[in-house]
Amino acid sequence: MPVSTLQRRLNAYGIRANLSRATACLNLAHDLPPAVLASITGIHVITAEQWHQRAALDWSAYLAARHKATTR
C-alpha cells in the first residue's frame, strides 16, 4: 500500500500520522544521542542533531516562545 493511500485512510479516521511521527521523533531524540538516533532511524546525523536540540529545550524556553507567539 503506498504511503499516500495509508495516510489518506488514517486521516479519514482522524489520525494525523505526521503529528504522531513528530512526537515519536522528539521522544527518541530526548532519550538517545544523535548518532544513535540517526543510525536506528536512517535519518541524517545533522537531522538527528536538530531533533535532539528541539527535544532538549527546557520549559523556560518553551514558555517564552509560547508567550511570544500568543501576544502577537
C-alpha positions in Angstrom: 0.0 0.0 0.0 1.5 3.4 -1.0 2.2 5.8 1.9 -0.2 8.3 0.5 -3.0 5.8 0.5 -2.3 4.8 4.1 -2.1 8.4 5.1 -5.5 9.2 3.5 -7.1 6.2 5.3 -5.7 7.3 8.6 -6.8 10.9 8.0 -10.3 9.6 7.3 -10.4 8.3 10.9 -8.9 11.5 12.4 -5.4 10.0 12.9 -2.8 12.5 11.9 0.4 10.4 11.2 2.6 13.5 10.8 1.9 14.6 14.3 2.5 11.1 15.7 5.8 10.9 13.7 7.0 14.2 15.1 6.1 13.2 18.7 7.9 9.9 18.2 11.0 11.6 16.9 11.0 14.1 19.8 10.7 11.3 22.3 13.5 9.3 20.7 15.7 12.4 20.4 15.2 13.1 24.1 16.4 9.7 25.1 19.1 8.9 22.5 22.3 10.6 21.4 22.0 12.0 17.8 24.4 9.4 16.3 22.4 6.5 17.7 19.1 8.1 16.6 20.5 8.6 13.1 21.7 5.0 13.0 18.5 3.3 14.0 16.1 5.5 12.1 18.1 6.1 8.9 17.9 9.9 9.1 21.0 12.0 8.5 23.1 12.7 11.6 22.5 16.5 11.2 18.8 16.0 11.2 19.1 13.8 14.3 21.1 16.6 15.9 18.3 19.1 15.1 15.7 16.8 16.6 18.0 16.4 19.7 18.2 20.2 20.1 14.4 20.5 19.8 13.9 17.8 22.4 16.4 19.3 24.8 14.7 22.7 25.2 13.8 23.5 28.8 10.4 24.7 29.9 11.5 28.3 30.3 12.5 28.5 26.6 9.1 26.8 25.7 7.2 29.2 27.9 9.0 32.3 26.4 8.3 31.1 22.9 4.7 30.4 23.7 4.2 33.8 25.3 5.7 35.5 22.3 3.5 33.6 19.9 0.3 34.3 21.8 0.9 38.0 22.4 1.2 39.0 18.8 
